[in-house]
Amino acid sequence: MEETPPERTIGGRYRLVGQLGVGGFGRVWKAYDEALGVQVAVKEVWLPQQAGSEAEHRERVVRAAREARNAARLRDHPHVVAVHDVVVEDGAPWIVMRLVDGRSLEERLRADGRLPAPLVTETAVALLKALKAAHAAGIVHRDLKPANVMLTDDDQILLADFGIAVHETDTRLTTAGGVIGSAEYMAPERLNGLQDRAAGDLFSLGVTLYEAIEGTSPFRRDTPTATLAAVALHDPPPMRHADPVLASLVTALLAKKPEDRPSVDSTLA
């Protein structure tokens, strides 16, 4: 754990206590809300340091504010990590969220291997309900993966980090003109530059459930280029640990064409 800046307080009320984790877009701190007297999680959104990145700096601030705005629409959903506030401090955005006691699905898989079948089913239902609420609100998550699925100590399953989510009325934002997201969980149509749609989240869900069932990601390869090729062109290896119904469901979610994937409602059914 990195040292916390001594007595660093964000937005005049969120006192940083210790580091919780680091991701591609930022670092998450445990913090104490001095105003309410409760512990929270605060995501420090990293901004590019290279010269001439003023526009990208502004873009990151906009994206962070949008993350808070998107996630706040879903803050009362039982399967979404609640976002409470967004603070811009020294030109950098900080997202204030519910502090979750538990670990991510990625951490669980790394430590314990594949999930038991009942927990896979429970995870699938929880994530589908979260996606249904998000899509009904016009929000596409765009980064559903095991690292963004939280398993709490009291057995809740939560979808986290709408950091690159896009609302249907928002302008599309990319970093340095590229695609935002994690390649092995990304729907093929996104790699082809097509507009982000809800069906892309269902593909990402399929990859996440496959990994939960089998313990390995179906499209992960040794290089980024090979991973992208696997997502776009290759079928996943046959599943060895899923019952026929679950296997057929995951296979349907992993259809290369978005129109061939089932809807959230039919998948839930």
N, C-alpha and C positions, 0 to 999 in steps of 0.2 A: 504493500500500500504506500502511495506517495505521501510525503508530508503535506499536511494541510497548511495553507498560508495562515500565519498566526492571526487568530481572531478575524478572519475574513468574513464579512457579512454582505450578502447580496440583497440589493433592493431595500436596504435599511432594516431588514427583518429576518432574513434567512442566514443563520450562522453556520458555516461549513464545519462539519465535524470529522469526516473521513471519506476517503474515496471508496466507491462501491464497484465501479467497473469502467472500462474504456471500450468505445466502439469506433466505427469508421467516421462518424460525424461529431463525436464529442465524448465527454467524460461525465460520469454520473457520481454525484456526491450525496452522502447522507448529511442532512442539515437539520437544524433546530429552528422552528418558526417562533421567533421571539414574541410575535404579536398574539399567537393563539396558544403557545406553550405546547406544541406538538412536534414530533419528528416528521420530516418529509424527505423526498428525494429531489435533488436539483440537478438537472442536466445542463452542463456547460457546453454550448454549441461552439465547436472550433471554427475559426474563420481562417481563410487562406492567408499565408504570410508573405507570399511572393509579391514582388514589386508590380505595380500597375493593376492591382486586383480590387480597386475601389468598387467597381460594379459588382464583382462577385461577393465582396464583403456585404454590400447592401442586399444582394440576393439572399445571402445566408440569413440575414436579420429578418427579411420578409418571410423566408421559409420557416424559420423558428416561430414567428408570430402565427403563421398559418397552421403549424403543427398544434400549437396551443388552441387555436380557434377550432380546428377540426376535432381534436380530441375532446375539447370541452363540450361539444355537441353530444358526446357519448359518455359523459362523465358519470351518469347514473346507471349505466349498463353494468350488469353483474359480471360480465366477462371482458371488460375493458379497464385498463389501468387509468384511474382518474387523473386528469390534469387540472390543477388549481389556479395557476398563474403563469404569466410570462413577464420577465423583467429584462430590460436592456441596461446593462451596466458596462461603462467604458466602451460603448459601441459594440458590445457582444451580447447575444441573447442567452438567457438562462430560462429553462422551463421547469416549473415547480410541479411535482407530481406526488401522488400517494406513494408512501414508502412501503414496498412489498416485502414481507418477511418470507423468504423462500429462495428459489433458484430458477434459472431459465431451463427450458426443455433441453437446450444445447448442453448446459452444465450437467443436467441429469443423465443425458445419454452418454456423455463423456465419462461420467463417474460410474454408472451402473449398467450401461448397455441398453439394449432395446426395452421398450415398455411392455408390461403385460397387456394382453388383449383388452381387458375391461377398461384399463386406463386410456388406451388408444381410442376406444369408442367414446369415452367421456370427453377426451380432448377434442375429438372431431366435432362432437355436438356443441361444445362450448365455443369453439372457434367459428363454426358455422353460424351460431346465433349472434356472435360479435360481428361477423361479416354481413349478416342480414341487416342488422341495425345500421352499420356503416353505409352500406350500399343504399339503404332506404333514405339515408340523409344525404346521398349524393357524394359520398366519400369512398375513394378507392385507396386501400392501404398501401399497396405497391412494394411492401418489404416484409411480407409474412414469411417467417423462417423460424427455426427452433430458438435462436437467440432472442427473438421478440415474443416468445410464448413463456409466460411466467407460471410456475407451479408453486403455490403458496404453502406455507407450513400448515395451514388449516384446510388444505385440499381444494382450494379454488384454482381455476384455470383462467388466466387473463391474457388478452392480447395487448401488447405494449408497443410503444414507439411509432406514433404516426408521423415521424420526422420527415418522411418523404411522401406522405400521403398527398393526394391531389383532390381538391373539391372540383366538381364539374364546372364551376364558374371561375376557377382559378386559372391563371396563366401557367402553362407548363414551364417548369424550371429544371435545368440540368446543370451539373457542375462541368465547367469548361466545355460546354457543348456536347457532353457525353451522356450516357445512360446512367441513371441513378438506381442503385439496388445491388443485390447479391446475385451474381450470375447464375449459380447452380439452382436457385429457387425462382428464377425469372421466367415468365411465360415467353414462348417463342415469338409471339407477335410483338412483344416489347423489344426484342432484339432486332426485329425488322423495322422498328421505328413507328409502328402503328399507334394510334391513340390509345391511351390507357383506358381499359374498361374493367368492369367487375369480374369478368371471366378470367382475367389475369390473376386475381387473388385466389381463384379456385384452383388454378394450376399450382400456384405456390403452396396452397394448402395440401394438394396431392403430394408434392415433393416432401413437405414436412411430415405428413402422416406416413409416407413410405419409410422415411428415415426413422420415425418413431417405432415402426413395426419391425424393420429389418436391422436397425442399428447402424446403417450406412446410407449415405445420400446416393440416389440413383444416378446422378449426372456429374458427380464430382470426379475430376480428372487431375492429372499432374500439372497441367498448365491452364491458364485462363482461356487460351484459344481452344484447347481440346474440350474444356468444360462447356464453352459456348456452342461448339459443334455438337456435343452430346445433347444439350437442351434442344437445339434446333432440329436435329436429324435422327437421333438414336432413340429406340424404345428402351425403357428401363429394364434391367434384368428381372426375370420372373421372381415373384415374391415367394419366399419359403416359409414364412411364419404367420401368414394371414389366412383366416378362414376364407372360403370361396366368395362369400358375399362382400366382405371387406376388401378383398383383393380386386374384385371386379369394380367396386366403387372407386378405389384409388386409381386403378387403370383408366377409368372413365375421366377422372379429374385431370389425368396427365395427357389427355388427347392434345395433339399438336395444334389443331385448329380450334379456336375459341368456341365456334358454333357447335362443335362436337361434344363439348363438356356439359354435364348436367347443371341445372340451376341450383342455387342455394336451397330452395324449398324442396326440390326433388331429391337432392342429396340428403337433406335432413330426414325426409320421409323414408 
